[in-house]
Amino acid sequence: MNSGFYANLPPLLIWQPTDHENEREEDAVLGIVHVDPCIEENGVAHHTERFELMNRHRIDGSPSLLVVRRGQPFRLKLYCNRPYDEDHDAVSIMLSVQPMNGEKVSHGNGTVVYLPLMKADDNVSEDEFGWKACLDAVEDNMLLVSIQTSVNASVSRWEIAIDTKFADAEQTKNFTVPDPVYLLFNPWCEKDAVYMEDEQMRDEYVLSDTTLIWRGCDRSFHPTIWKLGQFERDVLDCGLLLLSSVGRVSATYRGNPVRIARALSAAVNSNDDNGALMGNWNTHFPDGTAPTAWVGSVDILQQYYHTKRSVRYGQCWVFSGVLTTIARALGIPCRVVSNFNSAHDSEASLTIDYYFGENNVHLREFSSDSTWNFHVWNELWMQRADLGAGSDELYDGWQAVDATPQEMSDGMYKLGPAPVKAVRRGEVNVLYDCDFVFAEVNADEIYWRYKGPDKAMKLVRKDPLRIGQFISTKAVGSWEREDITNVYKFEERSCDERITMMKALKQTGSQLARLYMNEEFHDIDFKVDIRNDVKIGEPFTIVLTVKNNSEERIYPVEGVVHVDTVLYTGRLRKPLKAIPFNIDVEPSSSSSLELIVDFDEYYNNILDQAYFKIVCSASVKGTNYEYFAQEDYRVRKPDIKITLDNEPTNGAPLYITATLQNPMPIPLTNGAFRFECSGVWQSVVIPSDYIEAGEMSTVRFRMMPQFEGRAQIAAKFNAAELNDVDGFLAFEVKENAEQNAGRCLKDALVFT
């Protein structure tokens, strides 16, 4: 298929005998006049029937193309100019990778394969690389052929040519199949490096075209629906384009999932190359789409495929969603992982160091370490034979891969594949980038007090518990959250967890390994409480409680509680409100103070996604003890409620109602709803110019699902005053008995 916009494909090649050959028709060399790719049969057998490429009525009018998985046979029907004579006719099939980016293909590197057509009763085994072509049946002028592909074959577009001749003669005829065959990884094949045994997991991590991505902070997080759309138009072609032109993975190595994963982590972002998606962590996006406005990956990949320019803009969950789409399209099991209080260890120390001056100002120039409210990456399932003997038990399985540009690896912004099993054991030197992932989920936060250039730094506090909370992914077969924190690390405060941390620190040669036995002051405890279910539009209250554990001594305590609005990465702080305090805490008692933040105070200062950083610093007079703590907070946004007005059946109109209540005391203007659905190749956009304060807005529209089975509707609402509002609904599409096979999907329509 041509890159760029669709071009007319060449017509079917039909061999026509010459006049000379007509004179001796009984001696004519067997000729192939047509090849049927057996779309429906192969689609079911290879779990590829949902690819838009395979649809017999493609929306752009192009012919259907065959998509199959390596390591298992696919069938072709060869129609000949005369009946096949098994005693005299010889047939051979050549498969070659369709070159991309001027790459070379040859028999020597496995990108060109020659296969003699063997009879089924010959009992001929596969060649040493796992390829074989068998004649399954003969019916008049038709040959039913099975082609067994290698379990290590290049994941690419392959071209097929067929040679025919008399068995004892040199004269041959050649037929080139006009359309390529797409060959994918095969998680259903035991010998494939991405084999996944559990059927439910394959359904979830390969075939499901919608997922949930958790965002927020450890106090308040929620799922965002994300339409992956790995079967939709241009997506598979875009994935192959990114691998070859951006990831620079040649056809020779496109069968290796480790190389594929590492290349995709770089090719999805644009930092080092013309990758698919440009990152932007500012607060305004005038020359592109805000990351919070995307509902899924399809628009991003289609736009990139046609323009060959990086799409603007993405943040971590967008990068992760796009990588998930490409991985599943290629056949690699993949899932999205969210980590709350995620460490960004820029100094490879396995600690996150914060430095504060005498006035409690964060001295960012001392360290570029940071803690993100949340961070989203991927896990890809594969074997790690590249890590040597015993890797099956030690390192096979889920591999962390991150397409968000944070730190360089081998001179480029990429990360992984890092074996999650190695991360849990603190094996930070295992390839690739286990040290960075270990720090993301298990680093200790260290707080330092800077008192001047001629004075020693003071270690104020160390927090071994805050980093790596509620590590989450979508549960298999349900729309619930699965907590996988224990997959990445041992239980906090456990002996195993501390031993693992010390092991990792020693492997990196960190001098901070000696800091963990410092004595601490325990007479005074501090606790910060915030109500977690506050909706945007409502005030929220921060309560600081200071408890005196001493039965004899009064402790004077002074400090400040302040609130900043921040990006979810912790950067770009904007001071909001502060309350200083100076209190005497009586023995065996507690004192509390409240900081109330009203809607009018925070709304005009709120930054993208409505995150707050709550900071408390204090000192206990008469002691050397200082306290410092940070808490992340986010006011909750409303949900879009979705209901179905009729029973969903494939190929029939489905009527849908969506409602949204404005939770704020101000109207919403210049808004729009956006809806996407599984098996529907066009989104629905409905303008909503004005929603009064407290008003319920209702929209109705219709879609036409094409496939029976599981489906999901993803919804997003953005307005000038309120953005990043979403909702979703999962449902089952029943078979339509009156639906003709392969009926064309109609455009989604909005109606009043």
Salt bridges, closest charged atoms under 4 A:
GLU21 OE2 - LYS173 NZ 2.73
GLU23 OE1 - HIS20 ND1 3.91
ASP27 OD2 - ARG24 NH2 2.04
GLU40 OE2 - ARG56 NE 3.89
GLU41 OE2 - ARG75 NH1 3.29
GLU52 OE2 - ARG58 NE 3.29
ASP85 OD2 - HIS88 ND1 2.86
ASP89 OD1 - ARG82 NH2 2.78
GLU103 OE2 - ARG254 NH2 3.01
ASP136 OD2 - ARG75 NE 3.21
ASP192 OD2 - ARG70 NE 2.74
GLU204 OE1 - LYS474 NZ 3.00
ASP209 OD2 - ARG50 NH2 3.66
GLU232 OE2 - LYS227 NZ 2.66
ASP234 OD2 - ARG233 NH1 3.49
ASP234 OD2 - HIS306 NE2 2.93
ASP237 OD1 - ARG157 NH1 2.49
ASP287 OD2 - ARG312 NH1 2.66
ASP299 OD2 - ARG674 NH2 2.02
GLU379 OE1 - ARG335 NE 2.65
ASP386 OD1 - ARG384 NE 2.87
ASP402 OD2 - HIS375 NE2 2.66
GLU407 OE2 - HIS344 NE2 2.77
ASP410 OD2 - ARG262 NH2 2.68
GLU427 OE2 - ARG425 NE 2.97
ASP433 OD2 - ARG262 NH1 3.20
GLU440 OE2 - HIS375 NE2 3.78
ASP444 OD2 - ARG498 NH1 2.90
GLU445 OE2 - ARG466 NH1 2.70
ASP463 OD2 - ARG461 NH2 3.56
ASP483 OD2 - ARG481 NH1 3.15
GLU492 OE2 - LYS489 NZ 2.55
GLU497 OE1 - ARG498 NE 2.82
GLU520 OE2 - LYS462 NZ 3.59
ASP533 OD1 - ARG531 NE 2.60
GLU538 OE1 - ARG531 NH2 3.70
GLU558 OE1 - LYS621 NZ 3.88
ASP564 OD1 - HIS562 ND1 3.57
ASP564 OD2 - ARG573 NH1 3.65
GLU601 OE2 - LYS577 NZ 3.04
GLU626 OE1 - ARG449 NH2 2.76
GLU626 OE2 - LYS458 NZ 3.13
GLU631 OE1 - ARG219 NE 3.32
ASP632 OD2 - ARG466 NH2 2.89
ASP632 OD1 - LYS613 NZ 2.61
ASP645 OD2 - ARG700 NH2 2.96
GLU647 OE2 - LYS734 NZ 3.05
GLU676 OE2 - ARG674 NH2 3.31
ASP724 OD1 - ARG215 NH2 2.65
ASP724 OD2 - ARG634 NH2 3.43
ASP724 OD1 - LYS716 NZ 3.03
ASP726 OD2 - LYS716 NZ 3.70
